[in-house]
């Protein structure tokens, strides 16, 4: 077999059927069985049209190697994490391609305690096993497949983060983007006092309203309009496998994930004084300021779910957040959830009596941020390393500190930036923030972009 191109840094992902098909999923099941050597594994699938067939092939690969499979059915990625840690299984696999186009699919893997398996912790080995034909033989006795209904325990876990007696009857726009989030909203609806305004709600793997990725600005308009039209207290949107949750305030303004990290950190530190909070290096000043004010300890970590989860375990952090809308919780086996964050935010709005715009407005004024800006590398600009070196050279003499945790972070008295390469594309990603000076942030953002384009002084 030739080189497989669907094995990525954190998961398997590719176009169906030319990069990923049932035959390969069967082999991936065998490779997982051989590498992890589990007794019992949870397997779930998302709402994509190809997910059922790929899940069945994956299950056959596992059971032919003697692995018992707990089939958790149609769900989101966090359900596979939950099933693995809550039912003490030896691993979990989710068939999903999250926010990729409809003709893509993929797999995400964890082992015991929902510890992630990424390129550095097993994916490369599994890929090599398939490419080199070193797959385990069929077991004398195949494993059995049994359905596992996690619903009640999962919902109880989600609701354990809030005091339902203090929740107010708020109106909430919910936009799953025809992904899977609505399945959980429906199950929670009768247990919460909220009125849900449902948008692009039916699970549909053809994604008739576009791929469910609210990070793309063009995908936000329908949520914004629905919030304004309905007079809702909050708007929520998710990606396809709902491990990321995106927020819109009562005015319909999209909220950068960065400011949610600070809000949630403060909420946890009220209950866990002195706890550690993990954050990524892209935007940091607001998070550090809030965590220190609340008596907590901020812990810097490279972006990416495998790194954040590992760091959270190392320091036993109560919460971790990335500006990319991934939020991680100690009680959720240090994994990310797209359901827990909005429950917490609605509890904060209920208990404070303040709208989201007021809860976050002062923080946005104190630490204005550019949001992530992607720039393609032009043929003459060199590779990521060369671009970062050129930018570092330009600012070196003026910088108060330089950090290489994730790409290049440079801090000055009134502003800072992080510049890093994409794992998957010929792109660099820029984030800039300042101390209470919107004009300076905008000016410096334009200046760094000029450096990237090679047109700077």
N, C-alpha and C positions, 0 to 999 in steps of 0.2 A: 504494500500500500504506500502511496506517495504521502507527501506532507499534508497534514490536515490544517486548514486555515481557519477553522471555526473555534479553535482553542485560544481564548483571549487571556488578559491579565487576571480577571476575576471570575470568569465563567466561560461557558461554551455558547457561541452565538453565530448564526449564519443563515444564509438564504436556503429555503426549502424548495426543491429537494437537492439542488446541485451542491450545496455545502454541508447540509445536514439532512439526513433521511432516517427512516425507520431502521435500516440495516446498521447504520452508524450508532444510533441510539442503543440498539441491542449490544453492540460492542462496548459502548460507554458503560452500560450496566455491568458487563463482565469486568471491565477495567476497574470500576469503582469497587466491586466485590473483591477483586484481587488486591487492590491497594489498601482499602480501609479494613477489609476482613470483618465486616459487620455481621451480626446475627439478625438484626431487625432494623429495617429502614422505612421511613415515611416517604411516600412519593405523591406529589400533587401536580396539578396542571392549571394553566391559565385558560383564558377564553378564546384563544386563537384556534382557527379551524383545523390546523395541523396538530394541535396539542394532544388530542385523544389518541391518535395513531402513534405518535412518538412516545407518549407515556406508556402505552401497552408494550411497545418494543423494548423500552427501557426496563420495564418490570420483568419481561421474559428473560432479559440478560441477567438480571439480579437473581431471579428464582432458579434459573438453570444452573447457577453457581451455588445454590443451596441457601440463599438469603431469604428470610421471611420479609414480606412487604406489607406495610400498613398503608392501604390506599386511602388518602385523605381527599381525593376527588378534586372538584373544581374549587379553586381557592386563590389566594394571593401568596406571594413569597414568604411573608411573615408567618403564614399558617404552617409552612414546612418547618420554619425555625421553632415555632411554638410546639408543634407535635413532637419534634425531636427532643427538646429539653423537658417539656411537661410530662411526657410519657416515658422518659428515660430510654429513648431508643439510641441505637448506635450511629445513626446518621439520618440525613434527609436530603431529598433531591426535588427540585422544583423545575417543571418544564415551563419555561417562559422566555420571551424576548422583550419583556417590559414595554418600552416605548418605541421599539423598532417598527418599520413598516409591516403590513399584514403578511407578506410572503417570507418573513423571517421567523425563526424560533431559536430556542436555546435551552440551556440547563444551568441551574445554580446548585451548588453542593455545600453541605455542611457535614461534619462528623459528630461524634458524641458531644453533648452539651452545646450543640449548635455552633461549634467552632468552624470558622469558614475554611474551605479548601480553595486556594487560589493558585496562581502559577508557581509561587514559591513554596507552597505546602501540599503539592500533590497533583495539580492539573498537568504539569509538564510530564510527570511520571506516567500518569494515565494516558496522555497523548502518545508517549513513547511505546507503551505497552501495546497500543492499537497499531501504530505505524510499523512496529517490529514483529507483530504477530505473537506477542508473548502473553496471550490472554489465558486465564485459568480454565481448566477443563470443566466439562459438565459434572455436577455433583451426582453421587449415586442416588441421593434423594433430593428432588427439587424442593425449593422453599414454597411455602403457601402464600397466597394473597388473601388478606382479610381487610374489609373496609374498616376504617377508623373514623368515627364521628367525633371531632374535637370541639364542636360548636359550643356546648354549654361551658366547658372549662375555659375556652378561648374568650368568650364574651365576658365571663366572670372576671377573667384576668384584666381585660381592657377596662372594665368598669371599676376595678379596684384602685385605679389612679385618681378617681374623683369621688367627692362626697355628693351623691345624687340629691340629698336633701337640700343642698345649697344651690343647685342648678336652677336658672331662671328659664322661662319659656321663650327662648330666643328663636329668631327665624334665620335659617342657614341655607344658602344656596350650595348644593352638592353636585359637582360635575366629574363623574368618573371617566369621561371621554370615551364611553362605550367599552371601558375596561372592566375590571372585576370589583371595584370598590363598592358598587351599589349592593352587591350580595351581602356585605357586612352591614351597611347602613340599614338595609331592610331588617336584619336580625336585631339591630340595636334600637330601632325606631320605637318599638313599644315599651322600651325600658328607660326612655329619656323624654324630657319635657319639651324637646325642640320641635319646631315645625320645619320640615325639610322641603325646599324648593328644588325639584329634581330636573337635571339637565343632562342631555346625552347619556341617558341613564341605563338603557338596556345593554347588557353585555353583547357585543357584536364584533367578532374577530376580523371583520372586513373594515372596521373603523370608518363608518360612513361620514363622520365629521372630522376626519384627519387623525393622524397618530396621536395617542394620548400622551403628550409631552408638554406640560405647561411651562417648561423652561423656555420654549419657543414663544416669542412675543405674539406672533400671529395666532397662537392657540388660546390666548387669554380673553379675547374680545367677548365671547359668548358669556363667560362667567361675569365679567365686568358689567355687561349690559343687564344680566339677570339680577345682580345685586342691586343695581340702581333702580331697575323697574319694580322689583318686589319690595324695596325698602328693607332688605335683609340686614341683620347685624353682622354677618360674616359671609364670605364666599370661600369655598374649598374646591380644589381640583387635585386630581391624582394622576400618576402615570398608570400604565396598563396593569402592572402587577401590584399596584398601590403600596410600594415600599417608600415612596416619596409623596409628601403632602404639601400643597401650595396654598398660600393664604391671600385673601383679598379683604381689605377692611370695609367698613360699612359705607364708605364713599365709592367703593369699587376699585380702590387703588391696589395694585399688586404689591405685596410686601416681600422685599428681598429676604431670602432664607436666613441671612446673616443676623437680622434683628430678632428673629424668632429664637435663635440660639441663646441670646442674652435673656429674653423673656422667660424661656423655659429653665435656664440655669438659675435665675432668681427664684423661680417657683420651687425648684428642688432644694435650694440652699436654705429656704425658710424652714423646711422640714428636716434637712440633714446638714446641720451647721458644721462648717469646716470641711465639707466634702470636696472631693476633686471633680473638676469638670474638664473634659477633653474637648479641644477645638482644633480646627485645621488652620493652616498658616495663611490662607488667602486673604481673609479680613479678620483682624484680631482685636483691635483697640477697644471696641465697644464691649466685647465679651470679657476681656481681661478686666476692664474697669468695673463692670457689674459684679463679676465673680469676686474680685478683691473687696469691693464695697460691702458685699454680703458675707464676708468672712470665709469664702471658699478658696480653693487653690486651682488656678487655671493650669492646664497641662497641654502643651503644644504637641501636635502629632501630624505626620504626613497625611495628606488627603487620600481617601480611598477606604472602602468599608473594611477590608482585611486589616489595614494598619490601625484604624480607629478601634476596632474590636479588640485587637491584640493589646493596644496601649491601655484600653479601659480595664482589661483583665489585670494587666501588670500593676496598675495603680488603684484598682478597685474603685473606679469612678462611678458616681451615681448616675451621671448623664453625660452624653457626648453629642455634639452637634456639628454638622458641616453646613456651609452656606448653600450647598447644592440641594438642600431640603431633605437630607438624611438625618434622622434623629435616633439616638441609641440609648438604651435604658438598661441599667444594671439588673433590674427585676425581670427583664425580658432576655435574660442570658446575654446581656451586653449587645444584643442585636438591634437592628433598625426596624422601626414600625411606622407605617403611614396612618395608623388609626389612633395610637396613643397621643400624638401631638395635638390634634384638633380637640380631643376630649379635654386635655389640660388647658388649652387656650380658652375654650368655652367656659370652663370652670373659673379661670382667672377673670374673664369678662363678667360672669355672673356674680362673683364674690366682690369684685372691686367696684362694680357699677359703672365702670368706664368703658367706652367703646375702644376698639383695637387701635384706631388712629390716635387716640389720646395716650393709650398705654405705650405706644411706640414712637409717637411724634417727637418727643424730647430727645430720645436716643438717636433718631435719624438726623436731628439738628446738630447734636453734639458730635456725631461721627458720620458725616455724609460719605457715601460710598458710590463707586462707579457702577457696581454690578459687574459680572464677568463679561469681558470683551474678548472675542476670539478673533485672531488674525491668522490668515493663511500665510505660510512662508513663501515668499516670492523666489523664483529661481536664483536671483542674484544675492539674496540675503544670507545664504549659508544655512546650515542645519541649526537645530534648537540650541545646541551647545554654543555655537558661534554667536548666535543672536544674544543669548544671555550674557556671554562674555563681553560683547560690545556694549550692551546697556550697563553692565556693572562698571566697566571701564569709564563710561561717561559720567556716572554719578559717584564713583568711589570716594573722591576727595571730600564731598559734602556729606556723605552718609554718617549717621551716628552709630548705626549698627547694620551688619549684614548677616543674613542667616540662609543656610542652604538645606533646611529640613525638607523642603519641597520646592524645587526650582530655585529661584532667587527672590529673597525678600530683603528690601532695603528700607531703613527707617531714617527719617529726618525729624527735625524738631516739630514741624506742624503737619507732616504728611508721610505716608508710607505706600509702598506698592509690593505686590507679589507677581512674579512672572514665571510661568512654568510651561513645559511642553505637554501636549496631549499624549496619552498612552497609545492612542489608536489612530490619530490622524496627523498630517503635517501642519499642525496648528500650534500657536502659542496662545496662552490664556492670561489676560491681564486683569488685575484687581487693584484699585487705588482707593485710598480713604484719607481723610484729613481730620484735624481737630477743629470742629465747629466752624469750618470755612468752606462753604459749598463752591465758591468761585475758585479758590485755590485748588480744590480737588479736581474741578473740571479743567482748569488750566494745566495742571500737572498730568492729567490723563492724556490730554491732547499732545503734550510734550513727549511723553513716553511712547505714544503711538507713532510720533514722527521718527523717533529713534528706531522703532521696529521697521518702519517703512524705508529706513536708510536715508531719510530726507532731513534728519535732525542736524543741528549745528555741530 
